[in-house]
Amino acid sequence: MNGPTATTPSRVIVVGSGPTGLLLAGDLAAAGVPVTLLEKRPHRISNLSRAFVLHARALEQLDARGLADDLDALGNPLTRLNLFDGLTLDLGALPSRFRHVLVIPQYEVEKVLEHRAAAAGVAFRYESEVTGLSQDADGVTVHVAGGEDLRAEYVVGTDGMRSAVREAVGLPFPGRSAIRSVVLADVLLDEKPESLITAGAVGDAFAFLAPFGDGYHRVICWHRGRDVPDHEPVGLDEVREITRSALGRDFGMHDARWMSRFHSDERQAPRYRVGRVFLAGDAAHVHTPAGGQGMNTGLQDAANLSWKLAAVLHGHAAPGLLDTYESERHPVGRSVLRSSGAIVRLAMAKGWQLPVRTVLMAALARLAPLRARVTGQVTGVGYRYPAPRGAHPLAGTRVPDLALAGGGRLYEELRGGRFVLVTPGAHDPGEGRADRLAVAHWASGRGTTLLVRPDGYAAWAAEDAGAADIETALAVHLG
């Protein structure tokens, strides 16, 4: 069943209504860009999601849209993240308003994002399977099952690992299956786990437990020696056995309402853009679930691309700005593949790998900078984007939630999808910029002038900047 149809032609078509697609489409619609979201399923909401955590950087992005506090109230915060036995990340010192990981099922995140997107005017089209596309100098034609063609200036594929959009533009998806025959089950437990998230690995077995919030727990488990096809049926006895091997007990699991089997791949598209077509989220990169970075990375892809598309479509930026999406996000995707893969390999170490794990864990325990780097990668707060040679050290960095004069916060100012200029003194934003620029002042006496992009990264900064310096920077970044 289709949702509301746009009354004006869509300038962007987003394919796939997971968290990445919903955030991206909602951002574009909120910025006044007509957008259609295509989804091949009859309806999007499902309780079969695999993602269960929101990390600090994703929560910051949601905060910039006024959504984080509602989600925080729905989920359960965890201030220490156990990656595997003996390796725990303390999140209490994160340079963020969100010094925790939020345990919350993906479908709860999707509900909030869908409501925002619908309120902003996104045209939802369910039961709309993309069968191909073609593009020219002016736009993209999307072919939908049933013979319908849709036209837009740009298309973004957020349609997952088996992306029809990626296939249509001829991009390969190189990589490999990192973990085969992963078993999932939603079960009731007789024994309550001691921790909100329970994870562990012993020998060839790994298991993970997290609550849905409705009495059921999601169990994800894997045994290295069981390499069977995804279509093989799963029995509750198998889930119990692997969980006992990995965690020492099965917590009295019973009454499974759903069980399945899948394999976890490590893959990344070599490019995130082909002409007027972009890839984001799992359509661009997939990796092991270790560290819970999948949904979070996709949300940040969307936050990076949405404001750039809006700026170009509104004529405020040259089309070349869109090239920076790939140059900024592709290295992050590659890093996430490496870090999530490393966590799995360390957790499942055996034989000669065990001494290596012991050395690495000792280094993490002893070296605070190394712990901070690992924590920054897993939570997303540690990534920065390339900056021009000679730029201020802050350029390209993620900007934390600054306290502003008058009691406000930076991420509240970002809620209009605008740049924010943080200055030590007054500055007139100028004619025609009010919808794209907010001017704020430091709560402290700091003398730095800082221009923050809509996605919360520093576009430009300078010490003791004069009015002419600021105007030059605004002309470069705001058009």
Residue pairs with C-beta under 8 A, 6 or more apart in sequence:
1 42
1 43
1 126
1 127
2 124
2 125
2 126
2 127
2 128
3 118
3 123
3 124
3 125
3 126
4 118
4 123
4 124
5 123
5 125
6 34
6 35
6 36
6 121
6 123
8 34
9 34
9 151
9 152
10 34
10 35
10 36
10 123
10 150
10 152
11 33
11 34
11 35
11 152
11 153
11 154
11 313
12 25
12 28
12 33
12 34
12 35
12 36
12 152
12 153
12 154
12 155
12 156
12 309
12 313
13 35
13 36
13 37
13 38
13 140
13 142
13 150
13 152
13 154
13 155
13 156
14 21
14 24
14 25
14 28
14 35
14 36
14 37
14 38
14 155
14 156
14 158
15 21
15 37
15 38
15 130
15 142
15 155
15 156
15 157
15 158
15 159
15 163
15 164
15 165
16 38
16 39
16 157
16 158
16 159
16 160
16 163
16 165
16 281
16 283
17 25
17 37
17 38
17 39
17 41
17 44
17 110
17 114
17 124
17 158
18 44
18 106
18 110
18 158
18 160
18 281
18 282
18 298
19 51
19 106
19 109
19 110
19 113
19 281
19 295
19 298
19 299
19 302
20 158
20 280
20 281
20 282
20 295
20 298
20 299
20 301
20 302
21 37
21 156
21 158
21 159
21 280
21 281
21 302
22 37
22 110
22 113
22 114
22 116
22 117
23 61
23 65
23 113
23 299
23 302
23 303
23 306
24 156
24 158
24 280
24 302
24 305
24 306
25 35
25 37
25 117
25 122
26 65
26 113
26 116
26 117
26 120
26 122
27 65
27 302
27 303
27 306
27 307
27 310
27 417
28 35
28 122
28 306
28 309
28 310
29 35
29 117
29 120
29 121
29 122
30 116
30 120
30 417
31 306
31 307
31 310
31 314
31 417
32 310
32 314
33 309
33 310
33 313
33 314
34 121
34 123
35 122
35 123
36 122
36 123
36 124
36 125
36 150
36 152
37 117
37 122
37 123
37 124
37 125
38 125
38 128
38 130
38 142
38 144
38 150
39 124
39 125
39 126
39 127
39 128
40 127
40 128
40 129
40 130
40 145
40 159
41 126
41 127
42 126
42 127
43 126
44 110
44 114
44 126
45 107
45 110
45 111
45 114
46 107
47 105
47 107
47 186
47 212
47 258
48 258
48 260
49 105
49 106
49 107
49 110
50 106
50 184
50 220
50 289
50 294
51 105
51 106
51 109
51 289
51 292
51 294
51 295
52 103
52 104
52 105
52 106
52 197
52 210
52 218
52 292
53 101
53 102
53 103
53 104
53 197
53 210
53 292
53 295
53 296
54 62
54 71
54 75
54 101
54 102
54 104
54 109
54 295
54 296
55 101
55 292
55 293
55 296
55 378
55 379
55 380
56 91
56 94
56 96
56 98
56 99
56 100
56 101
56 379
56 380
56 381
57 96
57 296
57 300
57 379
57 380
57 381
57 383
57 398
58 295
58 296
58 299
58 300
58 380
59 68
59 71
59 72
59 96
59 97
59 98
59 102
60 68
60 96
60 97
60 98
60 381
60 401
60 411
60 456
61 299
61 300
61 303
61 455
61 456
62 68
62 71
62 299
63 69
63 97
63 98
63 401
63 411
64 303
64 411
64 414
64 415
64 454
64 455
64 456
65 116
65 415
66 415
67 112
67 113
67 116
68 98
70 112
71 102
71 104
71 108
71 109
71 112
72 98
72 102
74 104
74 108
74 213
75 102
75 103
75 104
75 108
75 213
76 102
76 103
76 104
76 196
76 211
76 213
77 100
77 101
77 102
77 103
78 91
78 100
78 101
78 102
78 103
78 196
78 197
79 90
79 91
79 92
79 99
79 100
80 88
80 89
80 90
80 91
80 92
81 88
81 89
81 91
81 101
81 197
81 378
82 88
82 195
82 197
82 199
83 89
83 199
83 290
83 291
83 343
83 347
83 378
84 199
84 200
84 201
84 343
84 346
84 347
85 200
85 201
85 202
85 347
86 361
87 346
87 361
87 364
89 371
89 374
89 375
89 378
90 375
91 99
91 100
91 101
91 375
91 379
92 99
93 99
94 375
94 379
94 381
95 381
95 400
96 379
96 381
96 400
96 401
97 400
97 401
97 409
97 411
101 292
101 379
103 196
103 197
103 210
103 211
104 213
105 212
105 213
105 218
106 295
108 213
109 295
117 124
118 124
128 144
128 145
128 148
129 144
129 145
129 164
130 142
130 143
130 144
130 145
130 159
130 164
130 165
130 168
131 143
131 144
131 145
131 164
132 143
132 164
132 168
133 140
133 141
133 142
133 143
133 155
133 165
133 168
133 169
133 277
134 140
134 141
134 143
135 141
135 155
135 275
135 276
135 277
138 153
139 151
139 152
139 153
139 154
139 276
140 151
140 152
140 153
140 154
140 155
140 275
140 276
140 277
141 149
141 150
141 151
142 149
142 150
142 151
142 152
142 155
143 149
144 150
153 276
153 313
154 276
154 277
154 278
154 309
154 313
155 165
155 276
155 277
155 278
156 165
156 277
156 278
156 279
156 280
156 305
156 309
157 163
157 164
157 165
157 166
157 277
157 278
157 279
157 280
157 283
158 279
158 280
158 281
158 282
158 283
158 298
158 302
159 165
159 283
160 281
160 282
160 283
161 173
161 265
161 267
161 282
161 283
161 286
163 173
163 279
163 282
163 283
165 277
165 279
165 283
166 173
166 269
166 279
166 283
166 284
168 277
169 274
169 275
169 277
170 274
171 269
171 270
171 271
171 274
171 279
172 269
172 270
173 267
173 268
173 269
174 267
174 268
174 270
175 265
175 266
175 267
175 268
175 286
175 337
176 265
176 266
176 267
177 263
177 264
177 265
177 266
178 264
178 265
178 266
178 287
178 288
178 341
178 344
179 222
179 263
179 264
179 288
179 344
180 227
180 228
180 263
181 222
181 223
181 226
181 227
181 228
181 229
181 230
181 232
181 261
181 263
182 220
182 221
182 222
182 261
182 262
182 263
182 264
183 219
183 220
183 221
183 222
183 234
183 238
183 239
183 242
183 259
183 260
183 261
184 218
184 219
184 220
184 234
184 258
184 259
184 260
184 261
184 262
185 218
185 219
185 234
185 236
185 239
185 253
185 256
185 258
185 259
185 260
186 212
186 216
186 217
186 218
186 219
186 256
186 257
186 258
186 259
187 216
187 217
187 219
187 236
187 239
187 253
187 254
187 255
187 256
187 257
188 215
188 216
188 217
188 253
188 254
188 255
189 209
189 217
189 251
189 252
189 253
189 254
190 251
190 252
190 253
190 254
191 249
191 251
191 252
192 251
193 209
193 217
193 251
196 210
196 211
197 208
197 209
197 210
198 207
198 208
198 209
198 210
198 247
199 206
199 207
199 208
199 209
200 206
200 207
200 246
200 247
200 248
201 207
201 246
201 347
201 348
202 245
202 246
202 247
202 248
203 245
203 350
204 223
204 224
204 225
204 245
204 348
204 350
205 221
205 222
205 223
205 224
205 242
205 245
205 246
206 221
206 222
206 223
206 246
206 344
206 347
206 348
207 219
207 220
207 221
207 222
207 242
207 243
207 245
207 246
207 247
208 218
208 219
208 220
208 221
208 289
209 217
209 218
209 219
209 243
209 247
209 251
210 217
210 218
211 217
211 218
212 218
216 257
217 251
217 253
219 239
219 243
219 253
220 289
221 239
221 242
221 243
221 246
222 242
223 242
223 245
224 348
226 242
228 261
230 261
230 262
230 263
231 261
232 261
234 259
234 260
234 261
235 259
236 253
236 254
236 256
236 259
239 250
239 253
239 256
239 259
240 250
240 253
241 250
243 249
243 250
243 251
243 253
244 250
264 286
264 287
264 288
264 289
265 286
265 287
266 286
266 287
266 288
266 337
266 340
266 341
267 285
267 286
267 287
268 284
268 285
268 286
268 330
268 333
268 334
268 337
269 279
269 283
269 284
269 285
271 279
271 326
271 330
272 278
272 279
272 280
272 284
272 325
272 326
272 329
272 330
273 279
273 322
273 323
273 325
273 326
278 305
278 322
278 325
280 298
280 301
280 302
280 305
280 329
281 297
281 298
281 301
281 302
282 294
282 298
284 301
284 329
284 330
284 333
285 297
285 333
285 334
285 336
285 337
286 294
287 293
287 294
287 336
287 337
287 340
287 341
288 340
288 341
288 343
288 344
289 340
290 340
290 341
290 343
290 344
290 347
291 339
291 340
291 343
291 378
293 336
293 339
293 340
293 378
293 380
296 380
297 332
297 333
297 336
297 380
300 329
300 332
300 380
300 455
301 329
301 333
303 455
303 456
304 325
304 328
304 329
304 455
305 322
305 325
305 329
307 417
307 453
307 454
307 455
308 317
308 321
308 322
308 324
308 325
309 322
310 417
311 317
311 321
311 479
312 318
312 319
312 321
312 322
315 479
316 436
316 478
316 479
317 479
324 385
327 386
328 385
328 386
332 383
335 377
335 383
336 377
339 374
339 377
339 378
345 353
346 357
346 360
349 356
349 357
363 370
364 370
364 371
364 374
365 371
372 382
373 382
375 382
376 382
376 383
377 383
381 398
381 400
383 398
384 396
384 397
384 398
384 457
385 396
385 457
386 396
387 395
387 396
388 395
391 460
391 461
392 458
392 460
392 461
392 462
392 463
393 461
394 448
394 450
394 458
394 461
395 458
395 459
395 460
395 461
396 457
396 458
397 457
397 458
398 456
398 457
398 458
399 410
399 450
399 452
399 456
399 457
399 458
400 410
401 409
401 410
401 411
402 409
402 410
402 422
402 442
402 443
403 409
403 443
403 444
404 410
404 413
404 422
404 440
404 441
404 442
404 443
405 440
405 441
405 442
405 443
406 441
407 443
408 440
410 420
410 422
410 440
410 452
410 456
411 456
413 420
413 438
413 440
414 420
414 452
414 454
414 456
416 435
416 438
417 454
418 435
418 436
418 437
418 438
418 454
419 436
419 437
419 438
419 451
419 452
419 453
419 454
419 459
419 477
419 478
420 437
420 438
420 439
420 440
420 451
420 452
421 427
421 429
421 437
421 438
421 439
421 440
421 449
421 450
421 451
421 452
421 470
421 474
422 440
422 441
422 442
422 448
422 449
422 450
422 451
422 452
423 439
423 440
423 441
423 442
423 449
423 450
423 465
423 470
424 441
424 442
424 445
424 446
424 447
424 448
424 449
425 441
426 439
426 441
427 439
427 467
427 470
428 439
429 437
429 438
429 439
430 471
430 474
433 474
433 478
436 478
437 474
437 478
442 448
447 463
447 464
448 461
448 462
448 463
449 461
449 462
449 463
449 465
449 469
449 470
450 458
450 460
450 461
451 458
451 459
451 460
451 461
451 473
451 474
451 477
452 458
452 459
453 459
453 477
459 473
459 477
460 473
460 476
460 477
462 469
462 470
462 473
465 473
